[in-house]
Structures are given as C-alpha cells and as structure tokens.
C-alpha cells in the first residue's frame, strides 16, 4: 500500500519526495493532463493526495483540471481515501467559489464582482461596468489562476479600457474575470497561514513591495534573487481558528490561506491555496517542516487504510 500523489508539475515534487523518503513513505506520482482512465477498473489500494493546481494551464496542461475531476470521481466512487478530494478541487479552480464560501463562513473578503462573457466585446463591457461599480483603484484577475499570474492593478476605468483594447489583455481560461477592490495594506506584505491535517503549522509573510502579485514561494517559481518570504514568528490570531473551521467544513486537509491586513483595520482573506508549496528557507526556520508534517500526516492515513484492509481480509470481504 502506498501514497499516490495526483498533480501535473514534476518541478514541484522533489521537496515532498524527499520528505516522504525521509519518513519511509512509499509514494508514486500520478501526472495528470492527458492519457486514459478505465472506468471499469478498480483503483489501487492506498491514499491519494490531490495537488492539482489552478495554474496548470499556464504550463501547457489545459486538460489537467478535467482529467483530475474524472480521476477523483472514480477514486471516491470506489471508496478510496482521498486527501483534498473532488469538492476541494472545485474551490481550487474558482476564486469566486472560494470567496463565496469564505463570506458564508463569516470570513471577510475583498469586495468582488465576477464577470462572465461569451465574447471579447461583451466581456469588456461587463468588466468596465464592474470596475465603475467597485471604484478606483481596483484589480482585475482571472477566476482560475495561481501564482498571481494575470493579476493587475488599475487606477481608472479609462486605464482598464485601454488595456482591454491592447495586446497585453489575455482573456481568462474559464471565461470568468474578477474585478476586485484594491486593498491598501497597513504594511507591504501579505500573510499565508499553513495548515496540515487540521493543525496550524506556521505563518509566513511575502513582501508585496518587491514581489508584486506573483508570490509563489517554491524554488521552482521565478522569484527575486533575494527572498521576499519570511517566517511570521509568534503569529497568533483568531483568524487561525476560523481557517481551521472552514477547512474542516469543506474537507480541506492541506492548504495555505492568504490574507492582507488593510490600513483601515480589516483582515481580508483573498485566496485558499490547496496545492500550497513551501519556501525552503522559511520552512527550515519554522518550528515544524511542512513537507515533513505532510509526510507524517499521510503516513497516519496509510496506517488506517492498511488496518482497514487487513480487517476486511480477516472478515473474508
């Protein structure tokens, strides 16, 4: 019995593979994005961890999302233990769904309008109308995205209109754009709260003055030579318990929650990253390593599955 890791980007796998090896966890990558799935076959035994990324299409894997949907449905139909399963995948793929769920849970989020358009002209009109309702400054971002790609600030509706008419405009892959209030931060950083298996591990900060909107912490992401990430030592705040409760409600077992502390005193959560990567320098300084903690958590799930399988054998099932 082994751990099966479902994802599409092998560049992000080595830190986890090293942690699994260090903990003695048998593991196998399932790279999704193309191939076949025999729906009449039975999945192997084990634990399945879904790490599918909303930004997979930016790496040449436009079908990875739907491939993962099919695989997760197949696994769950056979009763396999899936970490961050089908419901979680939908949250990962839609920031609109994330924001709606967070707001429902009583967690403050930025003012946002989702714009859906069938064609460039219609979409442009909808985005401009939404921007006028939000008020400048505002940002426009893709509903399905990651690493801060495609996120842009505008200081006027006119500036946005010129952008939409220019060559730099890239329509969102799912046809949904988000127009969102620009949050003036009290200090130039965002905070990410890391959770694994229902526990808070640590918080880190990312310097937005140097990193802008593209704040992926993994070594495989292109970030400035000087790290923009730092451990937020001694972070304690009621928001942690709210994130843990939210994760429990939606079946999110491994994730990073990102928020900004606004200059008007609001704490606004804007992203739930369910395929979170970890900055090695921050992780080394943290009280517990996230990849190692993930390996230990998944080992505990494998032990449970092995015990259940053994019990079924004894009972003749």
C-alpha positions, 0 to 999 in steps of 0.5 A: 500500500502506498501514497499516490500523489495526483498533480501535473508539475514534476518541478514541484515534487522533489521537496515532498519526495524527499520528505516522504523518503525521509519518513519511509513513505512509499509514494508514486506520482500520478501526472495528470493532463492527458492519457486514459482512465478505465472506468471499469477498473478498480483503483489501487489500494492506498491514499491519494493526495490531490495537488492539482493546481489552478495554474496548470494551464499556464504550463501547457496542461489545459486538460489537467483540471478535467482529467483530475475531476474524472480521476477523483470521481472514480477514486471516491466512487470506489471508496478510496481515501482521498486527501483534498478530494473532488469538492476541494478541487472545485474551490481550487479552480474558482476564486469566486467559489472560494470567496463565496464560501469564505463570506458564508463562513463569516470570513471577510473578503475583498469586495468582488464582482465576477464577470462572465462573457461569451465574447471579447466585446461583451466581456469588456463591457461587463468588466468596465461596468464592474470596475465603475461599480467597485471604484478606483483603484481596483484589480482585475484577475482571472477566476482560475489562476495561481501564482498571481499570474494575470493579476493587475492593478488599475487606477481608472476605468479609462486605464482598464479600457485601454488595456482591454483594447491592447495586446497585453489583455489575455482573456481568462481560461474559464471565461470568468474575470474578477474585478476586485477592490484594491486593498491598501495594506497597513504594511507591504506584505501579505500573510499565508497561514499553513495548515496540515491535517487540521493543525496550524503549522506556521505563518509566513509573510511575502513582501508585496513591495518587491514581489508584486502579485506573483508570490509563489514561494517554491524554488521552482517559481521565478522569484527575486534573487533575494527572498521576499518570504519570511517566517511570521514568528509568534503569529497568533490570531483568531483568524487561525481558528476560523481557517481551521473551521472552514477547512474542516467544513469543506474537507480541506486537509492541506492548504495555505490561506492568504490574507492582507491586513488593510490600513483601515483595520480589516483582515481580508482573506483573498485566496485558499491555496490547496496545492500550497508549496513551501519556501525552503528557507522559511520552512527550515526556520519554522518550528515544524517542516511542512513537507515533513508534517505532510509526510507524517500526516499521510503516513497516519492515513496509510496506517488506517487504510492498511488496518482497514484492509487487513480487517476486511481480509480477516472478515473474508470481504 
